[in-house]
Amino acid sequence: MSKINKNIVALGANSFFTDFSTEMILPLLPIFLERFLHATKSEIGLIEGTAELGVALLIALSGFYSDRLGKRKIVTIIGYGLSNIVKPFAFFAQSAAMVATVRIADRVGKGIRSAPRDALISHSSVKESSGFIFGFHKMMDSAGAVVGSLSAFGLLWFLGESEATFRTIFALSLIPGVIAMSILIFFVVDAPFTPAPIRQFRPEALSAQFYWLVAFQSLFSLFAMNYSFMILKAGDNGMVLAMIPLAYTLYNLILFIFAIPIGKMADRFGKAAILSVVYMAFGLGALAMLVGNIWGAWFGFAIYGFFAGGFNSLAKAIISDTAPYELKATAYGVYYTCIGVMTLLSLAIGGWLWDSYGSHLLFMISSLAAITLSVGLYAMRKRFTI
C-alpha cells in the first residue's frame, strides 16, 4: 500500500476547502461576540465549551453507528454537509445566543464526520506510516486554514473593521464549503467492511495504551485553553483587530509547516515521546502570551501552531495503531467524548477565571499544567508501545 493513495488525497482536499471556509469565520467570532454583541469572556467560553462537547458526543455516536453500519462515507458526508451549510448563517446573528446556535451546529457537523473520516484515513494507512498519514491530513487542514484566515485578514484590511465586513465574510464562507462537499461526494471512495456484532464491544476490547492516551489527553484538555482565549489575549496585549487574523494565519502556517515533520518524528522516535514535546510547546506558548505585549502574542501564536500540528494527529495515530479496525471509529468516539467533556469544563472555568481575576492567572495555570504533563508523559512513554 502506498503511503498516500487517492482517497487520502481526496480527503485532504476536502479538509482543505472545509478549513478554508471555517477559518474565514473562526478567528473573527470571539471578536464579533465581544465587540458587536457585547458578550463576556464567560459567555464566550461557555459557547466554545458547549460546542466542543457537542462535537465529542456526536463523534461517539457517529463512530459507534459507523462501526455498526459497516460504511464510512455516508456518515462523513452528512457531517461535512451540516457544517458547510450552517456556518454562513452567522451573517444573520443578532445575539450571542444566535452565534452559539450556529457554532454548535457547525461543531455537531464536525462531531458526526470526524470518527468515520478518521477511520477512512486509518484504512488507507499502515502502522509504520500512520503518523505521517495523519500528519499529511493535518497539513491539508492547516493549509486551508492559512488561506481562510488570510482571506479574512485581506477583507478586513480592504473593507474596514465594521460589523458589515464581519457579516460579509461570514456569508462568503459558503463558497469554499460547496467546493469541499463536491470533492467529498465525487472523489472519495468508501471502505466498506463487515461490522463487528454489538456484543463484541466491551471496555476491555480497547487496549491499555488507548486508555493511557485518553487519560493524558483529557487531563491536558482540562487545563488548556482554545483558540478563542488566545485571540482575546492578543487583543489585550495590544494587537490591533485587523492584525489578529494575520497572527492566526501565522499559527496555521506553522501548523502547516510542522504537521508532517511531527508525524515523521513520531513514527521514528515514538508517538508518545513526540506528544510530550507538543505538550511542552503549548506550555511555552501560554507563557509567551503572559509577557503582555504584541511580540509575546505573535510568539505565542507561532508556538501554538506547533502544538496544534501534533496534539490530535498524534493521538489519532496512536489510536490507529492500537484499536482493532472494526472498533476504530468507536475508539475515536470514546476519545473525543472524554476530550469534549474536559474542554467544556476548561472553557467554562477559564472564562469565569478571566472575568473574575484577569487573564494572567488563567494563562499561568495552563502553562504550568502543560509543562508538568509533558514531563509525566515523557517519563511514561514506554507504556504506549505494543
C-alpha positions in Angstrom: 0.0 0.0 0.0 1.4 3.4 -0.9 1.9 5.9 1.8 -0.6 8.4 0.3 -3.3 6.9 -2.0 -6.0 8.8 -4.0 -8.5 8.5 -1.1 -6.1 10.2 1.3 -5.5 13.0 -1.3 -9.3 13.5 -1.8 -10.0 13.5 1.9 -7.1 16.0 2.3 -8.5 18.3 -0.4 -12.0 18.1 1.2 -10.5 19.1 4.5 -8.5 21.9 2.8 -11.7 23.6 1.5 -13.7 22.9 4.6 -11.0 24.6 6.8 -10.8 27.4 4.2 -14.4 28.1 4.9 -14.2 27.6 8.7 -11.1 29.8 9.2 -12.7 32.7 7.4 -15.1 32.8 10.4 -13.3 31.2 13.3 -10.7 33.9 14.2 -13.4 36.6 13.9 -16.1 35.1 16.1 -14.7 35.9 19.5 -14.1 39.5 18.4 -17.5 39.7 16.8 -19.1 38.4 20.0 -17.1 40.7 22.3 -17.2 43.9 20.2 -20.5 43.9 18.4 -22.7 41.6 20.5 -21.1 42.5 23.9 -20.6 39.0 25.2 -18.5 38.4 28.3 -15.5 36.1 28.5 -17.6 33.6 30.5 -20.2 33.6 27.8 -17.6 33.1 25.0 -16.0 30.3 27.0 -19.4 28.6 27.6 -20.3 28.9 23.9 -17.0 27.3 22.8 -17.1 24.7 25.5 -20.6 23.6 24.7 -19.7 23.5 21.0 -16.7 21.2 21.8 -18.9 19.0 23.9 -21.4 18.7 21.1 -18.5 17.6 18.8 -17.4 15.0 21.3 -20.8 13.4 21.9 -21.7 13.3 18.2 -18.3 11.8 17.4 -19.0 9.0 19.9 -22.4 8.3 18.4 -21.4 8.6 14.8 -18.3 6.4 15.4 -20.4 3.7 17.0 -23.0 4.0 14.2 -20.3 3.9 11.5 -18.9 0.7 13.0 -22.3 -0.9 13.2 -23.3 0.2 9.7 -20.2 -1.1 8.0 -19.8 2.1 6.0 -17.9 5.3 6.5 -18.6 7.7 3.6 -22.3 8.4 4.0 -21.9 9.5 7.7 -18.9 11.6 6.7 -21.0 13.4 4.0 -23.8 14.1 6.5 -21.3 15.7 8.9 -19.4 17.8 6.4 -22.7 18.9 4.8 -24.2 20.2 8.0 -21.0 22.2 8.9 -20.6 23.7 5.4 -24.3 24.7 5.2 -24.7 26.2 8.6 -21.6 28.4 9.0 -22.7 31.2 6.7 -25.8 31.7 8.8 -23.6 33.7 11.2 -24.4 36.5 8.7 -27.8 36.8 10.3 -26.8 36.6 14.0 -28.1 39.4 16.2 -27.2 38.0 19.6 -24.7 35.7 21.3 -27.3 33.0 21.5 -27.7 33.1 17.7 -23.9 32.8 17.3 -23.9 29.9 19.7 -26.6 28.1 17.7 -24.5 28.4 14.5 -21.3 27.5 16.3 -22.8 24.5 18.0 -24.5 23.3 14.8 -21.1 23.6 13.0 -19.4 21.6 15.6 -22.2 19.0 15.6 -21.3 18.5 12.0 -17.7 18.0 12.9 -18.8 15.5 15.5 -20.8 13.5 13.0 -17.9 13.3 10.4 -14.7 13.0 12.5 -14.7 9.4 13.6 -15.8 7.8 10.3 -13.4 10.1 8.4 -10.5 9.2 10.7 -11.4 5.5 10.2 -11.4 6.0 6.4 -7.9 7.6 6.8 -6.8 4.7 9.0 -8.0 2.2 6.4 -5.5 3.8 4.0 -2.5 3.8 6.3 -0.2 1.2 8.0 1.3 1.3 11.5 4.7 2.3 10.2 3.5 5.4 8.5 0.3 6.3 10.4 2.0 9.4 12.0 2.9 10.6 8.5 -0.5 9.9 7.1 -2.4 11.8 9.8 0.3 14.5 9.7 -0.4 14.9 6.0 -4.1 15.2 6.6 -3.5 17.8 9.4 -1.2 19.7 7.0 -4.0 19.9 4.4 -6.3 21.1 7.2 -3.9 23.8 8.1 -3.2 24.8 4.5 -6.9 25.5 4.1 -6.9 27.4 7.4 -4.0 29.6 6.2 -5.9 30.6 3.1 -9.1 31.1 5.0 -7.6 33.3 7.8 -5.6 35.3 5.1 -8.8 35.9 3.3 -10.4 37.2 6.5 -7.4 39.5 7.1 -7.5 40.8 3.5 -11.2 41.5 3.6 -10.9 43.3 7.0 -7.9 45.3 5.7 -9.7 46.5 2.5 -13.3 46.7 3.7 -12.6 48.0 7.2 -13.3 46.7 10.7 -17.0 47.3 10.6 -19.8 44.9 11.6 -20.9 44.8 8.0 -17.5 43.5 6.9 -17.7 40.7 9.5 -21.1 39.7 8.2 -19.9 39.8 4.6 -17.0 37.4 5.4 -19.4 35.0 7.1 -21.6 34.9 4.0 -18.6 34.4 1.6 -17.5 31.3 3.6 -20.2 29.3 1.7 -18.1 29.2 -1.5 -15.2 27.0 -0.3 -17.8 24.9 1.6 -19.6 24.0 -1.6 -16.3 23.0 -3.2 -15.4 20.8 -0.2 -18.7 18.9 -0.5 -18.2 18.4 -4.2 -14.8 16.8 -3.7 -16.2 14.5 -0.9 -19.2 13.3 -2.9 -17.5 12.7 -6.2 -13.9 11.7 -5.4 -13.8 9.9 -2.0 -14.3 6.2 -2.2 -15.9 4.3 0.8 -14.1 1.4 2.6 -17.0 -1.0 3.4 -16.3 -3.8 5.9 -18.1 -6.4 7.9 -19.4 -4.8 11.1 -18.5 -6.3 14.5 -21.5 -7.6 16.4 -22.5 -5.1 19.1 -21.9 -7.7 21.8 -18.2 -7.8 20.9 -17.6 -4.2 22.2 -16.6 -4.1 25.8 -14.3 -1.7 27.5 -11.5 -4.3 27.6 -11.7 -4.6 23.8 -9.7 -1.4 23.6 -6.0 -1.6 24.7 -4.3 -0.2 27.9 -2.3 2.1 25.6 -5.6 3.6 24.4 -6.7 4.3 27.9 -3.4 5.9 28.9 -3.7 8.2 25.9 -7.2 9.2 26.9 -6.1 9.9 30.5 -3.3 12.2 29.5 -5.2 14.0 26.7 -8.2 14.5 29.0 -6.1 16.0 31.8 -4.3 18.2 29.3 -7.6 19.4 27.8 -8.9 20.3 31.3 -6.0 22.8 31.8 -5.6 24.1 28.3 -7.5 26.9 26.6 -8.6 27.0 23.0 -8.1 29.5 20.2 -10.8 31.9 21.4 -8.9 32.9 24.5 -5.6 33.2 22.6 -7.3 35.6 20.2 -8.8 37.7 23.0 -5.5 37.7 24.9 -3.8 39.0 21.7 -6.2 42.0 21.8 -5.4 42.6 25.5 -1.7 42.5 24.6 -2.3 45.5 22.2 -2.7 43.8 18.8 -5.0 45.8 16.6 -8.1 44.0 15.4 -7.2 43.7 11.7 -3.8 42.0 12.6 -5.4 39.3 14.7 -6.4 37.2 11.6 -2.9 37.6 10.4 -1.5 36.3 13.7 -4.0 33.4 13.4 -2.6 32.8 9.9 0.9 32.5 11.4 -0.5 29.9 13.8 -1.9 28.0 10.8 1.2 28.4 8.7 3.4 27.0 11.5 0.9 24.1 11.8 1.1 23.5 8.1 5.0 23.5 8.1 5.3 21.1 11.0 2.3 18.7 10.7 4.2 16.2 8.5 7.6 16.6 10.2 5.9 16.0 13.6 4.3 12.8 12.2 7.6 11.6 10.7 9.4 12.2 14.0 6.6 10.3 15.8 7.0 7.3 13.5 10.7 7.3 14.2 11.1 8.2 17.9 7.8 7.2 19.3 4.4 8.9 19.2 4.1 9.4 23.0 7.6 10.9 23.2 6.8 13.5 20.5 3.4 14.1 22.0 5.2 15.1 25.2 7.2 17.7 23.2 3.9 19.0 21.9 2.6 19.5 25.4 5.8 21.4 26.3 5.3 23.7 23.3 1.8 24.6 24.5 3.2 25.4 27.9 5.8 27.7 26.5 3.3 29.4 24.1 1.0 30.2 27.0 4.0 31.5 28.9 4.9 33.8 26.0 1.4 35.3 26.0 1.9 36.3 29.6 4.7 38.7 28.6 1.8 41.1 27.9 3.0 42.8 24.7 2.4 42.3 21.0 5.6 40.3 20.5 4.6 37.9 23.2 1.3 37.4 21.3 3.0 36.7 18.0 5.4 34.3 19.6 2.5 32.6 21.4 0.6 32.1 18.2 3.6 30.6 16.5 4.3 28.1 19.3 0.6 27.3 19.5 0.8 26.3 15.8 3.5 23.8 16.5 1.4 22.4 19.4 -1.7 22.1 17.2 0.3 20.3 14.5 0.7 17.3 16.8 -1.9 17.3 19.6 -4.8 15.5 17.9 -3.0 14.0 14.9 -0.6 12.0 17.2 -3.4 10.9 19.4 -5.3 9.7 16.3 -2.2 7.9 15.1 -1.8 6.1 18.4 -5.5 5.0 18.2 -4.9 3.9 14.6 -2.0 1.7 15.8 -3.8 0.2 18.8 -7.5 -0.2 18.1 -8.9 -3.1 16.1 -10.2 -1.9 12.7 -13.9 -2.9 13.3 -13.8 -0.7 16.5 -11.6 2.2 15.3 -14.5 4.7 14.9 -15.8 3.7 18.3 -12.4 4.2 19.8 -12.2 7.7 18.2 -15.6 8.4 19.6 -14.6 7.4 23.2 -11.5 9.6 22.9 -13.3 12.7 21.6 -16.1 12.3 24.2 -13.6 12.5 27.0 -11.8 15.4 25.4 -15.1 17.2 24.8 -16.2 16.9 28.4 -12.9 18.2 29.7 -12.9 21.1 27.1 -16.3 22.2 28.2 -15.1 22.3 31.9 -11.9 24.0 30.9 -13.5 26.8 28.9 -16.3 27.4 31.3 -13.9 27.6 34.2 -11.4 29.6 32.2 -13.9 32.2 31.2 -15.0 32.6 34.8 -11.4 33.0 35.9 -10.7 35.6 33.3 -13.8 37.7 34.2 -13.1 37.3 37.9 -9.3 37.6 38.2 -8.0 38.6 34.8 -6.1 36.6 32.1 -2.8 36.3 33.9 -3.9 33.6 36.4 -5.6 31.6 33.6 -2.6 31.5 31.3 -0.2 30.8 34.2 -2.2 27.7 35.3 -2.4 26.5 31.7 1.4 26.9 31.2 2.4 25.1 34.4 -0.1 22.2 33.9 1.1 21.7 30.3 4.8 21.6 31.3 4.0 19.2 34.2 2.0 16.8 32.0 4.8 16.9 29.4 7.3 15.7 31.8 4.9 13.0 33.1 4.1 11.7 29.6 7.7 11.5 28.6 8.5 9.5 31.7 5.7 7.1 30.9 6.2 7.0 27.1 7.0 3.2 27.0 3.5 2.4 28.2 2.3 3.5 24.7 4.2 0.8 22.7 2.7 -2.5 21.8 
